[in-house]
Amino acid sequence: MTILNGINMDVKQGESVAILGPSGSGKSTLLGLLAALDSPSSGSIKLDGVALENLDEEAKAALRKQKVSFIFQSFMLVDTLNALENVMLPAELAGVDKAKQKAEAMLERVGLSHRLTHFPNQLSGGEQQRVAIARAFICEPKVLFADEPTGNLDSANSDKIADMLFELNRESVTTLVLVSHDMELASRCQRQFIMDSGRLTEKVSDSTMAQSAELTEEASAWS
């Protein structure tokens, strides 16, 4: 069974990209392939210039640790660790110096300096996702993959989380690849792709279409 077919995309450093589509269209499968969590049956995927098909599982894990972070719809915090410890964890695993101080600074950055010692079950959904964002950015990843990052939040918290996500994306020049059903959230990305029945097409913005029309008219005038 072919899940994805004829996929061709190129994402530049620092870009924000949204992948939209109905459930079962292949969005999460594509995200798993791009993040080196799965392997394609054919074709080539390069992450920061590294061809993933040439790596074994150990090398893929090392690449993810060095260059990739994730934000999930279900937060994926460690229940037995408090907010500070959850944010520190990837930094400690990556051997980052002064992991505690950096984790404290990241939690202050997302407005949770007063919740450092609270455990996930003591935090609201919005607070848990802010912890997840702090955890994702602490190692300054090259690429951040976000799978429905606001899917479990109400509209007010969704807006706050989105603001933080895109602000940190711009400040850190981290490439953001976002999977979502939320058109409003996706519209904040620089580029949008539509996944349908395993095929991916880029959505052309109205401004781009207008610019293209103007160029066509100009070319016709000079022909």
C-alpha positions as a printed Julia matrix, in Angstrom:
223×3 Matrix{Float64}:
  0.0    0.0     0.0
  1.39   3.4    -1.01
  0.77   6.1     1.62
  2.79   8.94    0.09
  3.52   9.37   -3.59
  5.45  11.93   -5.61
  6.32  14.16   -2.66
  8.73  16.96   -3.54
  9.37  19.88   -1.19
 12.27  22.08   -0.2
 12.21  24.05    3.07
 14.85  26.71    3.69
 16.5   27.52    7.01
 14.31  29.69    9.22
 11.14  29.2     7.16
  7.79  28.37    8.72
  5.81  25.78    6.8
  2.34  24.36    7.44
  1.1   21.0     6.19
 -2.69  20.84    6.04
 -5.07  18.07    5.11
 -7.85  15.78    6.34
 -7.26  12.92    8.78
 -5.7    9.94    7.05
 -4.21  12.01    4.22
 -0.61  11.22    5.24
  0.4   14.35    7.17
  1.75  12.54   10.22
  3.47   9.95    8.04
  5.26  12.74    6.18
  6.26  14.4     9.45
  7.71  11.1    10.7
  9.75  10.73    7.52
 11.05  14.31    7.62
 12.05  13.89   11.27
 13.94  10.63   10.6
 11.49   8.66   12.72
 10.51   6.49    9.73
 12.24   5.47    6.5
 10.81   5.87    2.99
 10.61   2.84    0.69
 12.1    4.96   -2.09
 13.34   8.48   -2.71
 15.67  10.74   -0.76
 15.2   12.98    2.28
 17.88  15.42    3.39
 17.83  17.05    6.81
 20.26  19.98    7.09
 22.14  18.54    4.12
 22.36  14.98    5.51
 20.77  12.19    3.42
 18.66  10.23    5.91
 18.53   7.07    3.79
 22.27   6.63    4.32
 21.96   6.54    8.12
 21.29   3.62   10.44
 18.9    4.0    13.39
 21.67   4.98   15.81
 22.91   7.71   13.47
 19.34   8.96   12.94
 18.84   9.19   16.71
 22.08  11.15   17.04
 21.0   13.51   14.25
 17.63  14.13   15.91
 19.34  14.85   19.23
 21.65  17.4    17.59
 19.31  19.15   15.17
 15.62  18.4    15.83
 12.95  19.16   18.43
  9.26  18.24   18.64
  6.04  19.71   19.98
  3.04  17.38   20.21
 -0.69  17.86   20.59
 -0.64  15.74   23.77
  2.31  17.71   25.26
  4.33  14.52   25.99
  5.79  15.77   29.26
  7.33  13.31   31.72
  4.79  12.98   34.54
  7.41  12.27   37.22
  9.45  15.39   36.41
  8.51  18.95   37.3
  8.42  21.77   34.76
 12.07  22.71   35.25
 13.24  19.1    35.02
 11.17  18.48   31.86
 12.83  21.42   30.13
 16.28  20.47   31.41
 16.01  16.87   30.2
 16.92  17.27   26.48
 19.64  19.78   27.35
 21.23  17.34   29.79
 20.99  14.49   27.27
 22.67  16.7    24.66
 25.42  17.73   27.1
 24.45  21.42   27.07
 26.39  23.51   29.59
 24.45  25.14   32.41
 21.29  23.23   31.53
 19.47  24.31   34.69
 20.12  28.01   34.18
 19.07  27.78   30.52
 15.91  25.87   31.47
 15.02  28.52   34.04
 15.56  31.24   31.42
 13.38  29.43   28.87
 10.56  28.95   31.38
 10.77  32.63   32.29
 10.63  33.39   28.57
  7.29  31.56   28.26
  5.91  33.12   31.46
  6.29  30.16   33.81
  9.05  31.25   36.19
  6.54  30.85   39.03
  5.76  27.21   38.1
  9.25  25.67   38.02
  8.57  23.0    40.64
  5.05  22.1    39.5
  4.43  18.69   37.92
  2.41  18.24   34.7
 -0.75  17.2    36.58
 -0.56  20.51   38.47
 -0.45  22.57   35.27
 -3.22  23.6    32.89
 -3.17  22.48   29.27
 -1.85  25.86   28.15
  0.88  25.77   30.79
  1.89  22.25   29.8
  2.23  23.3    26.18
  4.35  26.29   27.22
  6.64  23.89   29.08
  6.78  21.79   25.9
  7.73  24.87   23.85
 10.49  25.78   26.33
 11.74  22.19   26.15
 11.69  22.24   22.34
 13.76  25.42   22.02
 16.3   24.92   24.83
 18.78  23.1    22.58
 18.39  25.66   19.78
 17.3   23.09   17.16
 17.82  23.54   13.45
 14.3   22.2    12.8
 11.2   22.12   14.97
  8.42  19.7    14.04
  5.05  20.59   15.57
  2.16  18.12   15.31
 -1.16  19.86   16.08
  0.49  22.01   18.81
 -2.78  23.79   19.69
 -5.14  20.87   19.12
 -5.91  20.27   22.8
 -6.27  23.93   23.79
 -9.13  26.4    23.91
 -9.08  29.38   21.55
 -7.56  31.82   24.06
 -4.7   29.49   24.95
 -4.27  28.49   21.29
 -3.61  32.12   20.36
 -1.09  32.56   23.2
  0.76  29.35   22.3
  0.84  30.3    18.62
  2.24  33.74   19.45
  5.04  32.19   21.52
  5.79  29.54   18.92
  6.2   31.97   16.03
  8.05  34.55   18.12
 10.64  31.99   19.2
 10.79  30.65   15.63
 11.74  34.12   14.35
 14.19  34.89   17.14
 16.07  31.59   16.94
 15.95  31.21   13.12
 14.65  27.69   13.68
 12.9   26.08   10.73
  9.3   25.31   11.72
  7.36  22.48   10.07
  3.82  22.47   11.38
  1.05  19.89   10.89
 -2.41  21.2    11.67
 -6.12  21.2    10.82
 -6.27  24.84   11.96
 -6.37  27.1     8.9
 -5.89  30.24   11.01
 -2.75  28.8    12.61
 -1.44  27.58    9.25
 -2.01  31.01    7.7
  0.63  32.42   10.05
  3.27  30.27    8.38
  5.2   31.66    5.44
  4.18  28.72    3.26
  1.28  26.25    3.29
  1.14  22.79    1.74
 -2.0   20.69    1.24
 -1.83  16.91    1.7
 -4.53  14.94   -0.06
 -4.54  11.18   -0.69
 -0.79  10.97   -0.21
  0.08  13.82   -2.57
  1.44  17.21   -1.54
  0.81  20.51   -3.3
  1.84  23.99   -2.23
 -0.93  26.51   -1.73
 -0.31  29.69   -3.69
 -1.17  32.84   -1.75
 -3.45  35.52   -3.23
 -0.57  38.04   -3.17
  1.68  35.64   -5.09
 -1.07  35.03   -7.65
 -1.59  38.79   -8.02
  2.14  39.36   -8.46
  2.27  36.57  -11.06
 -0.65  38.13  -12.94
  1.09  41.51  -12.97
  4.28  39.98  -14.35
  2.29  38.14  -17.03
  0.55  41.36  -18.05
  3.87  43.2   -18.16
  5.45  40.45  -20.26
  2.49  40.58  -22.66
  2.8   44.35  -22.96
  6.45  44.01  -24.0
  6.01  41.04  -26.33
